Amino acid sequence: MLLDDFLRFQAKTTPQPLGMVVKRAKGSYIIDDKGKKYLDFVAGVSACSLGHRHPAVIRAIKRQLKRYLHVMVYGEYAQEAAVELCKLLASQLPTSLEVTYLTNSGTEAIEGAMKLAKRATGREEFIAAHQAYHGSTQGALSLLGVEAQKKGYTPLLPKVNFIQFNAKEELDKITTKTAAVVLETIQGGAGFIVPESGYLKAVKARCEAVGALLILDEIQPGIGRTGRLFAYENEGITPDILVIGKGLGGGLPIGAFCSSKELMEKLTHSPALGHITTFGGNPVIAAAAHATLSTVLKKRLMDQIPEKEALFRRLLVHPKIAEIRGRGLMLAPMLAPEVDLGKVVSRCQEKGLILFFLLWEKRALRISPPLTISLREIKKGCGIILDVLNEDNNSVD
């Protein structure tokens, strides 16, 4: 049995994985090995921006498969798919972010961004936020703002200090010793915490005052999920380094960090090969990413986000939902303390709706569906959530 082999041979991240046996996926649905369809309100944890197997993405993959796969380590050969992806990103970004380094994942992009900040400033200290999540590799884990999650993996990078997200009074911790401040534009694991008005502007101003760089992590909110291509656009600022991942790949693994030509050239000398990757910019993945971003832009999917967010907020009104955090299609209904979140997720799955958890906020339901989700599908899924909340067996025992 596939599930038995999964449990025996594949490394796990939790003691009790959800264990669905996936047979197929298309659009907003995943189909299991018994033929049951599940409406997907998670989208691979914000990764499948266009849903599953979007035709434009599949066409781009097939076209590239006929040409070539991996041919050389990153940055040596001019490969059309990767170049066109970087050009398309540059067309949507300010000139201070027009050069893109393609990586294999969001956490690798964070690592590259941290190295670039050190190289550019000659400094060693980083400032991150409590309850932050930027990935699980050594440097990214050093920025993770939950000490218990790091237990067993120390020592990590020294000289990483933390501030409370949205606490302007703590910005004096950013000093002339700081290489960069690294923040999520919406705190994901913490419960989809949106920056308060003026907060990121104040962070940017403080960075400029002391000569530190601002690195913004758009791995989850980016590629249209908040109704803007990148969530920082809602705040009226531009980071020095932008980090992207998840939703750019159309269901394939990707990451990227973007900055100015001047800064990026620092990775090419003294020493050369300042950041190296073999498979970053893989042509098949780059083709899929280009198709994903092109579709988001051409189909004007971002224009539909406010209406879809409003529908979620209008429908998900219930005594057991205390509030809904987040923005756009990155939403977190906060359940009342007496509600067993695990039971709600499992009951919804039994009824054909996929939900998931957030890392640190144990009362939050993750809702991060494909940007292509229809209003009818939103109504269907919200109806399942409300039905489950109306049951008597979802309270904490």
N, C-alpha and C positions, 0 to 999 in steps of 0.2 A: 504493500500500500504506500502511495506517495506520501501521505501524512506521516506514517511511521518512519519512513526513510528521512523525511524532513527533520523530525524530532531526533533521529539518531545521528545523522551525518552532517547536518548543517548547523554551524555555530549559532547560538541564540543571543538575544539581547535582554530578554526577560525570562523569568521562570515559567510563565504560562503565556506563550504567544497565542494570538487569536486563531491561527491554524486553519484559516479557510483554504481549501484546495481550489486554486484558480484554474479554470479551463479556458475562458476567453474574456475579452473586455472590448467594449465598443461604446463610443459616445460617453454618456453619463452612467454607464452600467458595467458591472463586473458579473460574470456568470461563473458559478462554481461547477464542480465535477458532476453534480446531480442535475445540472441544467437550471438551477434557481438563479434568478436575476436579482441583483442588489443595486439600488440607486446609490451612487457614490457621492457623498457629501464631503469627501476628504481629498480626492484627486491626488493620491500618492503623497500626501502631506504637502500640498500646494505645488506639486511638481508637474501635474498634467494640466497645463493651462487650457488646452483645447480639448480636454477629455481624452478618451482612450482611442488610439489608432485613428486620429483625425486624417481624413483623406489627403490633405495638403502635406502633412508630415510623412505619410507613407509614400506618396509620390516622390518626395524629395529624397527619401532614403533609397528607394529603388533606383532613381536616376544615378545617385552617387555610387551605388553598388556596382553598376555597370561600368564605371570609370576606373576607380581604384579605391583601395582601403588605406591602411596605414603605409606610408612610404618612407618617412624620415622623422627623427625627433623634432620637437617643436622649434619653430623659429628659423629653420634653415632653408626649406623650400617654399616657394610661393604656391599655395594650394587654393584654388578658386573658392571653395566652400567656406574656408576659414576667413579668407580676405573679405569676401562679400558680407559675411556676418559682422566682422569688425567695422566695415564701412557702414552697414545699416545701423549698428549701434551708434556710431559717430554721428550719423545724421539726426539722431534723436537726443543727443547729449550736447552740452556746451563744449567749446573747444578745450577747456581745461580738463575734460574727461575723454578726449577724442581717441586716445590710444588704449587698446584693449589687449590684455594678456589672457588667453584662453587656458583654462585648467580642466581637470577631471571632476572637480566637485567644489561645493561651496567652502568646505573647510580648507581645501588646498588654496583657494583664492584668498581666504583670510590669512593663511600662512604667508603667501606672497605679498599681500598688502602690508603685513607687519614688517617683513624684511625690507620692503621699499621705504617704509617710514623710518626705520633705523638708518638705512643708507642715506636718505635725503636729509635727515636732521643731525645725524651723528650722535643721537641720544638713545637711551636704553629703556626708559620708563614708558609704560602704557597705563592708560586709565580706561577701565571698563565699568559696566554697571552691575550692581547687585541683581541677581536673578537673570543675568544675561545668558544666552546660549549662542555660540558662534561656530560650533563644531567640536569634534572629539579628538583631533590630532593634538600633539603636545603644545604647540603654541596657542591654538584655538582653545584648548582646554584650560590653559593658563588664564584666559580671559573669561572663563565661565564663572558666573557670579553666584554659585551655590557650593559652599565649601564641602558639604557632605558628598557631593558627586565626584569630587576629586580624590576622596579618600582611597588610598591604595595605589595611587598613580604619581605620588610625589617622589622626588622633587620636580617641580615644573619650572617655568621661567621665573626668575626673580624680578623684582621691580615692576610688578603689576599691582596697581592699587585700584580701589573701587569707590564709586559714588552711587548715590541713590538716583535712579532714573526720575526725571522731572523735578529734582531738588536743585533749584538755582543757587541756593545758599551754599552748596558744596562745590561750586565750580572753582573756588580758589585752590582746590587740590590740584588743578591743572596748572603746572608751573613751567619755568624755563628748563626743567629737567625732563619734561614730558615729550616723547617722540610723537605720540599720537593718542587721541581719544577714539575709542572704538565703540560705537553704539548701533543697536538695531533701530531702524526708523519706526518700527512697531515691535515692542518686546514680545516675542513669540511664546517661549516657554513660561513666562511669567503670567500669562493670561491675556495676551493681545492688548497690551497696554499702549495706548496712543500718546504721543508727546503732547503735553499741554501747550497752549498757545504761547509762542515766543521762546519755548525752552531750547529747541535746537538752534535758533538764532543766537541765543545767549551762549550756548556751547561754542558755536562757530566764532563768535566775537572774542571769547576768552582764548580760544586756540590761536587766533590771529594775533592777539595781544602778547602772547608768550612765545610765539613761533612754533607752536605744535601743529601737527596735521590732524584733520578730522577724517576718520574712516567711517563711512556709513554702510552698514550691513543690510542689503536689500534682498538677501537670499530668499526670504519668504514673501515680503510685500511686493517685490519687483515684478515687472512684466505685466502691469496692468491691474493687479489684484485689488488695489485700492481706488481704482477709477482714474488714476494717473499712471503713466508708464513706470515711474518710480515714486515711492511714497514721500521722498524728500521734497518733491515738487510741491506738495501740499504745505510745506513749511517755509517756502521762499528763500531757501539757501541752496548752496552747491557744496558737496564735500570735496576734499582734496583727493580722496581715493574712494571709489564706489565699488562695492563687492556684490556680485550677482551669482545666482545659481538656480537650483530647483526648476522654476517655471519657464526658464529659457529653453530647456532641452526638448520640450514636447514629449516627455516620457523617457528620454535618454539622459545619461549622467553628464552633467556639465557644470562648470563654474567659470567665473571671470572676474578680473579686477581691472578697473579703468582709471586712468589718470592722465596727466598732461604728457606731451612728448618729452618735455624737459625732464620730468621726474622719471618716466619710464626708461629713458636712456641711461640712467644711473645703474640699471641692472645689466648693462652690456659691457662695463669696463670697471677696472680697479676693484675687484677682479671681474673678468668676463664671466659669463654664465652665472650671473647673480641669482637667477632662479631657473631651474631646469625641470622639464617634464618630458617624458617620452610621448604620451598619448594625448596631452592637451592639444586642442584644436583638431582632433580626429575628424577627417573629412565627412564621414557619415553623420557623426553627431553634429558637426557644424552645419551640415545641410539641413538636418532636422530642426536645429535651432533657428536658422534663417527662415525656414518655412513657418515656424511657430511665431516668431516676432512679426514677420510680414503679414500673417493672417490676423494677428491681434490688431495691427495697425489698419490694414485694408478693410477688414470687416467692422471696424469701429466698435470693437467689443467693449472698450473702456467707456464708451458713451452709455452703454446699457447697465453699467455697474450700479449707479445710484438707484435706479428703479428696482433692481434685484435686491440690493441691500434693504431698501425701504420695505419691500415685500416680506423679507425675512423678519424684520423688526415688527412689522404689523401683525404677522401671523403668530410669532413666538411670544405670545403673552399668556402667562400662566402663573398661578400662585407659587409654583415651585421654581420659577425662573426669577431670580432676584434682579438681574440686569443683563444686558447684552453688551459686551465689550468689543472693541475692534473697529474696523473701518472697511467698507466695500464688501468683498467676498472673503474677508479674513475676520470671522466673527466667532465670539466665544460666549454663548449663553452660560451664565453663572447660576448653577443650581443651588437651591437652599441647602443648608448644612445637613438636614435630615435625609436628603436624597442620596441613595447609593449610586454614584456615577457609573461604576462598573456594571451594575445591573441595568441601568438605562442603556448603555452602549450595547450590551449583549442582547437585550430585548429588542432594541431597534434592529439589530442585525438579523435576529430571528424573523422579524417582520419585513425584512428586505431593504433596510437602510443602513449604510455604512457611515458610522461616526467614529471619532477617535478622541484621544486624550491630549492634554498639553503636559509639558514636562514637569513644571513645578506647581502650577495652580491646580489643585486636586478637586476643585468644584466646577471646572470648566469643561464644556463640550466643545470639541474642535469642529467648526464648520468652515471648510475651505474648498468648496466644490470647483469643478471646471468653470472657467469664465463663460463657457458656451452653454451652461445649464439653462434650461428654459424656465419660464414662469410657471408652467404647468408642473414641471419636475420639482420646483421649489415648493409649490403648494402640496404636492404629494408627500414629499419628505417631511415637511413641517407637520402635516397631519399625522404621520407616524410618530413623531416625537411627542406631540400632544396626547395621542392615544396612550403611549407608554407612560407618560407622566400622570395620566389619569388612573392608571392601575394602582392597586393597593400594595403591590409586592415590591416596590422599588425604593423603599425606605431602608436606611441603615439599621441592621438588626441590633 
